[in-house]
Amino acid sequence: MGLQERYDDDLVLIRSTGGRVAVGLLVAVLVLLPQAAPGYLVYTASVVAAHAIIAVGLSLLVGTAGLISLGHAGFVAIGAYAAGLLAAKLHLFWPAAILGGGITAAAFGYLVGLPALRLTGPYLTIATLGFGIAVQQVLSNWEQLSGGRNGLFLPKLTLGTWQLTDRHIYYVAMGTLALLVWVAYNLLRSYVGRALVAMRDSDIAAEVMGVNLTTYKTLAFALSAFYAGVGGALLALILGFLEPQLFTLSESIYYFSMIVVGGLGTIPGAVLGAALLTLLPQQLAQTRAWLPIIYGSILIFVMAVDPLGLFGRWMKIRLWFKAWPF
């Protein structure tokens, strides 16, 4: 394992030739997947991409900034309904609707971040939990806006006169995921990312070093909410239908479980956790009654065996191979 001699070397995302080959193969597989895979698998992959975007944003908030949120389904719902209403009522072009969903969720994230200036630990957790429940209740009872419990049907995605299929939506979802993962990586390597990590480790020490806690706590919530809003907007366009029961407390815990299982505070871990917990119900469709027990068992197993999650385990295996046979 060579030592880094220059600061620029430490900023390189992929350091080895093997890593570049692996990334190239992964990109090739993802590009060719819709051409060879059946429709349901393409649809599932699109949902995985949307969930991965939400998980990456939540990982930035919880793992990087150290701010707990158990109401993240509220931000997902805001992004989904904002994009849905922009597309269905205002007939906005779908890329603008997705961006509008993210920006709307980010605005609410900024407002939720304001209590984080004075609340920490379980108090902040309860505040975010209340926000998520409040959003779901508002959507359930405001029928003029959201359609209430009858739901909201969304128009099909089009490009001019050309209607987009599930395979086209897959490319949109995967392209958006790739872009936002790249943004997250660059953010973590910037001054902003280092400030968020310093704030997570010690508020007082970070403030002494010149980190403006007011700015960075609200920024962390707004950024995480933007990712959640974009992910929710993609889910809305993938599903073609929105209903308030899609954004309950269980969904917030579901998203939180993704980053814990995948590896808290790591971007690849968030993507891995999202993929695992999205694909698992598909494979266990015949035993849905056992899914809560399976989810709970996985969380207990990960916390007991490897608190660093799937990505942490992969890093240990990789380190072992690099150090072998010594």
PAKOL-606097 format. One record per residue (C-alpha): z, y, x. Coordinates in nm, 3 decimals, padded with zeros to 5 digits. Each point is the difference from the previous one (the first is absolute). Layout:
ATOM       w       v       u
ATOM       Z       Y       X
...
This chain:
ATOM       w       v       u
ATOM  00.000  00.000  00.000
ATOM -00.125  00.303  00.195
ATOM  00.200  00.317  00.011
ATOM -00.148  00.317 -00.148
ATOM -00.081  00.250  00.272
ATOM -00.123  00.290 -00.211
ATOM  00.110  00.148 -00.333
ATOM -00.357 -00.043 -00.127
ATOM  00.032 -00.376  00.056
ATOM  00.300 -00.010 -00.230
ATOM -00.202  00.165 -00.277
ATOM -00.274 -00.264  00.001
ATOM  00.010 -00.201 -00.321
ATOM -00.168 -00.314  00.138
ATOM  00.075 -00.060  00.367
ATOM -00.157 -00.338  00.080
ATOM -00.347 -00.147 -00.030
ATOM  00.142 -00.285 -00.207
ATOM  00.146  00.249 -00.244
ATOM -00.334  00.177 -00.038
ATOM -00.176 -00.331 -00.062
ATOM  00.260 -00.098 -00.260
ATOM -00.035  00.333 -00.181
ATOM -00.378 -00.031  00.010
ATOM  00.014 -00.350 -00.151
ATOM  00.242  00.120 -00.270
ATOM -00.231  00.287 -00.093
ATOM -00.299 -00.238 -00.013
ATOM  00.188 -00.241 -00.228
ATOM  00.110  00.280 -00.234
ATOM -00.353  00.142 -00.017
ATOM -00.160 -00.338 -00.072
ATOM  00.273 -00.128 -00.237
ATOM -00.158  00.129 -00.326
ATOM -00.329 -00.168  00.088
ATOM  00.151 -00.348  00.032
ATOM  00.324  00.001 -00.203
ATOM  00.025 -00.054 -00.376
ATOM  00.064  00.296 -00.228
ATOM  00.370 -00.064 -00.061
ATOM  00.066 -00.004  00.376
ATOM -00.182  00.332  00.045
ATOM  00.207  00.147 -00.285
ATOM  00.322 -00.131  00.157
ATOM -00.096  00.146  00.338
ATOM -00.049  00.340 -00.165
ATOM  00.348 -00.020 -00.152
ATOM  00.139 -00.099  00.342
ATOM -00.160  00.312  00.151
ATOM  00.154  00.225 -00.266
ATOM  00.343 -00.159  00.047
ATOM -00.033  00.029  00.377
ATOM -00.060  00.376 -00.030
ATOM  00.315  00.035 -00.210
ATOM  00.197 -00.214  00.246
ATOM -00.117  00.201  00.303
ATOM  00.113  00.323 -00.166
ATOM  00.337 -00.151 -00.092
ATOM  00.041 -00.130  00.355
ATOM -00.054  00.354  00.134
ATOM  00.279  00.122 -00.227
ATOM  00.254 -00.280  00.039
ATOM -00.077 -00.153  00.338
ATOM -00.108  00.310  00.190
ATOM  00.192  00.285 -00.164
ATOM  00.301 -00.209 -00.108
ATOM -00.002  00.129 -00.361
ATOM  00.054 -00.264 -00.270
ATOM -00.208  00.000 -00.319
ATOM  00.043 -00.244 -00.287
ATOM -00.213  00.199 -00.241
ATOM -00.333 -00.029  00.177
ATOM -00.167 -00.148 -00.307
ATOM  00.042  00.346 -00.152
ATOM -00.229  00.153  00.264
ATOM -00.248 -00.286 -00.047
ATOM  00.002  00.065 -00.375
ATOM -00.055  00.374  00.045
ATOM -00.294 -00.060  00.231
ATOM -00.148 -00.264 -00.230
ATOM  00.029  00.208 -00.318
ATOM -00.113  00.321  00.170
ATOM -00.315 -00.171  00.131
ATOM -00.052 -00.175 -00.332
ATOM  00.027  00.321 -00.202
ATOM -00.224  00.190  00.242
ATOM -00.263 -00.272 -00.031
ATOM  00.035 -00.076 -00.372
ATOM  00.073  00.345 -00.149
ATOM -00.155  00.246  00.247
ATOM -00.278 -00.239  00.110
ATOM  00.068  00.080  00.364
ATOM -00.191 -00.196  00.263
ATOM  00.215 -00.297  00.112
ATOM  00.051  00.105  00.368
ATOM  00.137  00.334 -00.126
ATOM  00.214 -00.186 -00.256
ATOM  00.152 -00.219  00.273
ATOM  00.073  00.304  00.217
ATOM  00.141  00.183 -00.301
ATOM  00.233 -00.292 -00.072
ATOM  00.127  00.008  00.358
ATOM  00.054  00.377  00.001
ATOM  00.180 -00.007 -00.337
ATOM  00.234 -00.275  00.122
ATOM  00.059  00.192  00.325
ATOM  00.107  00.307 -00.198
ATOM  00.258 -00.209 -00.187
ATOM  00.102 -00.160  00.329
ATOM  00.074  00.344  00.143
ATOM  00.222  00.079 -00.300
ATOM  00.184 -00.332  00.031
ATOM  00.043  00.068  00.371
ATOM  00.202  00.314 -00.068
ATOM  00.315 -00.195 -00.103
ATOM -00.039 -00.198  00.324
ATOM  00.112  00.314  00.183
ATOM  00.352 -00.055 -00.132
ATOM  00.005 -00.366 -00.104
ATOM  00.011 -00.298  00.233
ATOM  00.053 -00.375 -00.021
ATOM  00.080 -00.143 -00.343
ATOM  00.000  00.344 -00.164
ATOM -00.363  00.059  00.097
ATOM -00.085 -00.354 -00.108
ATOM  00.143  00.061 -00.348
ATOM -00.185  00.334 -00.026
ATOM -00.336 -00.162  00.078
ATOM  00.084 -00.289 -00.232
ATOM  00.063  00.246 -00.283
ATOM -00.330  00.173  00.072
ATOM -00.195 -00.326 -00.025
ATOM  00.165 -00.096 -00.329
ATOM -00.053  00.350 -00.142
ATOM -00.373 -00.005  00.079
ATOM -00.043 -00.337 -00.169
ATOM  00.188  00.118 -00.312
ATOM -00.200  00.322 -00.023
ATOM -00.326 -00.191  00.022
ATOM  00.119 -00.244 -00.267
ATOM  00.085  00.273 -00.251
ATOM -00.258  00.273  00.070
ATOM -00.286 -00.156 -00.192
ATOM -00.219  00.312  00.000
ATOM -00.015 -00.009  00.380
ATOM  00.020 -00.365  00.099
ATOM -00.085 -00.188 -00.317
ATOM  00.359 -00.124 -00.011
ATOM  00.048 -00.372 -00.036
ATOM -00.358 -00.036 -00.125
ATOM -00.119  00.079  00.349
ATOM -00.288  00.201  00.141
ATOM -00.348 -00.146  00.048
ATOM -00.197  00.137  00.294
ATOM -00.375  00.039  00.037
ATOM -00.198 -00.224  00.232
ATOM -00.070  00.137  00.346
ATOM -00.352  00.134  00.042
ATOM -00.211  00.152  00.276
ATOM -00.255  00.211 -00.184
ATOM -00.159 -00.242 -00.246
ATOM  00.113 -00.302  00.204
ATOM  00.309 -00.181 -00.128
ATOM  00.225 -00.131  00.275
ATOM  00.099 -00.367 -00.006
ATOM  00.318 -00.166  00.125
ATOM -00.164 -00.047  00.339
ATOM -00.071  00.371  00.032
ATOM  00.357  00.083 -00.106
ATOM  00.118 -00.241  00.271
ATOM -00.181  00.203  00.266
ATOM  00.149  00.321 -00.140
ATOM  00.353 -00.147  00.011
ATOM -00.038 -00.147  00.349
ATOM -00.162  00.316  00.135
ATOM  00.284  00.211 -00.140
ATOM  00.258 -00.238  00.149
ATOM -00.167  00.015  00.343
ATOM -00.009  00.381 -00.009
ATOM  00.364  00.039 -00.105
ATOM  00.122 -00.260  00.252
ATOM -00.184  00.193  00.274
ATOM  00.164  00.323 -00.121
ATOM  00.343 -00.165 -00.002
ATOM -00.044 -00.133  00.354
ATOM -00.100  00.342  00.130
ATOM  00.283  00.165 -00.191
ATOM  00.259 -00.228  00.159
ATOM -00.131  00.082  00.348
ATOM  00.013  00.375 -00.065
ATOM  00.289  00.247  00.013
ATOM  00.050 -00.054 -00.374
ATOM  00.051 -00.373  00.045
ATOM  00.246  00.048  00.285
ATOM  00.190  00.256 -00.208
ATOM  00.027 -00.245 -00.292
ATOM  00.132 -00.272  00.232
ATOM  00.252  00.240  00.153
ATOM  00.113  00.100 -00.349
ATOM  00.043 -00.366 -00.092
ATOM  00.211 -00.074  00.307
ATOM  00.226  00.306 -00.031
ATOM -00.035  00.306 -00.222
ATOM  00.230  00.207  00.218
ATOM -00.167 -00.092  00.330
ATOM -00.345  00.065 -00.149
ATOM  00.105  00.342 -00.125
ATOM  00.146  00.088  00.339
ATOM -00.335 -00.089  00.159
ATOM -00.177  00.243 -00.233
ATOM -00.106 -00.224 -00.289
ATOM  00.006  00.192 -00.327
ATOM  00.165 -00.250 -00.236
ATOM -00.105  00.191 -00.311
ATOM -00.365 -00.015  00.100
ATOM -00.012 -00.358  00.119
ATOM  00.205 -00.162 -00.277
ATOM -00.215  00.157 -00.270
ATOM -00.312 -00.078  00.207
ATOM  00.101 -00.367  00.025
ATOM  00.039 -00.028 -00.377
ATOM -00.324  00.190 -00.069
ATOM -00.198 -00.210  00.249
ATOM  00.139 -00.328 -00.130
ATOM -00.066  00.110 -00.360
ATOM -00.359  00.092  00.094
ATOM -00.060 -00.354  00.126
ATOM  00.163 -00.139 -00.314
ATOM -00.213  00.227 -00.219
ATOM -00.323 -00.105  00.170
ATOM  00.103 -00.366 -00.028
ATOM  00.084  00.051 -00.368
ATOM -00.333  00.173 -00.060
ATOM -00.185 -00.292  00.157
ATOM  00.200 -00.244 -00.213
ATOM -00.095  00.197 -00.309
ATOM -00.369 -00.013  00.085
ATOM  00.020 -00.370  00.094
ATOM  00.182 -00.103 -00.318
ATOM -00.186  00.235 -00.234
ATOM  00.311  00.026 -00.217
ATOM  00.343  00.161  00.035
ATOM  00.322 -00.082 -00.183
ATOM  00.352  00.134  00.075
ATOM  00.145 -00.350  00.043
ATOM -00.208 -00.035  00.317
ATOM  00.238  00.245  00.173
ATOM  00.352 -00.125 -00.064
ATOM  00.300 -00.029  00.233
ATOM -00.117 -00.351  00.086
ATOM -00.316  00.148  00.150
ATOM  00.204  00.236  00.219
ATOM  00.200 -00.295  00.131
ATOM -00.327 -00.190  00.044
ATOM -00.142  00.274  00.225
ATOM  00.327  00.024  00.193
ATOM -00.009 -00.376  00.055
ATOM -00.346  00.028  00.156
ATOM  00.116  00.222  00.287
ATOM  00.316 -00.205  00.056
ATOM -00.184 -00.333  00.013
ATOM -00.284  00.141  00.209
ATOM  00.216  00.191  00.245
ATOM  00.182  00.324 -00.071
ATOM -00.142  00.305  00.174
ATOM -00.326 -00.165  00.113
ATOM -00.343  00.067 -00.145
ATOM -00.142 -00.352  00.062
ATOM  00.321 -00.140 -00.151
ATOM -00.052  00.203 -00.318
ATOM -00.355 -00.133 -00.034
ATOM  00.109 -00.359  00.068
ATOM  00.288  00.025 -00.249
ATOM -00.229  00.146 -00.266
ATOM -00.253 -00.278  00.054
ATOM  00.262 -00.276 -00.017
ATOM  00.182  00.123 -00.310
ATOM -00.328  00.073 -00.180
ATOM -00.160 -00.336  00.077
ATOM  00.316 -00.203 -00.066
ATOM -00.007  00.041 -00.382
ATOM -00.367 -00.102  00.003
ATOM  00.083 -00.325  00.176
ATOM  00.305 -00.067 -00.218
ATOM -00.156  00.089 -00.334
ATOM  00.110 -00.332 -00.149
ATOM  00.365  00.066  00.085
ATOM  00.039  00.365 -00.102
ATOM  00.350 -00.065 -00.133
ATOM  00.109 -00.079  00.355
ATOM -00.153  00.309  00.163
ATOM  00.322  00.212 -00.006
ATOM  00.187 -00.284  00.170
ATOM -00.279 -00.040  00.257
ATOM -00.004  00.375  00.073
ATOM  00.377  00.004  00.042
ATOM -00.008 -00.305  00.224
ATOM -00.267  00.156  00.221
ATOM  00.203  00.319  00.042
ATOM  00.317 -00.193  00.084
ATOM -00.190 -00.222  00.244
ATOM -00.164  00.296  00.176
ATOM  00.327  00.190  00.030
ATOM  00.185 -00.307  00.128
ATOM -00.264 -00.136  00.238
ATOM -00.191  00.308  00.116
ATOM  00.103  00.347 -00.124
ATOM -00.307  00.145  00.173
ATOM -00.223 -00.172 -00.256
ATOM -00.341 -00.162  00.038
ATOM -00.128  00.254  00.250
ATOM  00.318 -00.030  00.206
ATOM -00.045 -00.376  00.014
ATOM -00.363  00.044  00.108
ATOM  00.107  00.239  00.278
ATOM  00.255 -00.254  00.125
ATOM -00.263 -00.277  00.004
ATOM -00.242  00.230  00.182
ATOM  00.264  00.093  00.257
ATOM  00.084 -00.367  00.053
ATOM -00.364 -00.084  00.076
ATOM -00.029  00.296  00.237
ATOM  00.313 -00.105  00.190
ATOM -00.081 -00.375  00.002
ATOM  00.070 -00.207  00.209
ATOM  00.268  00.222  00.153
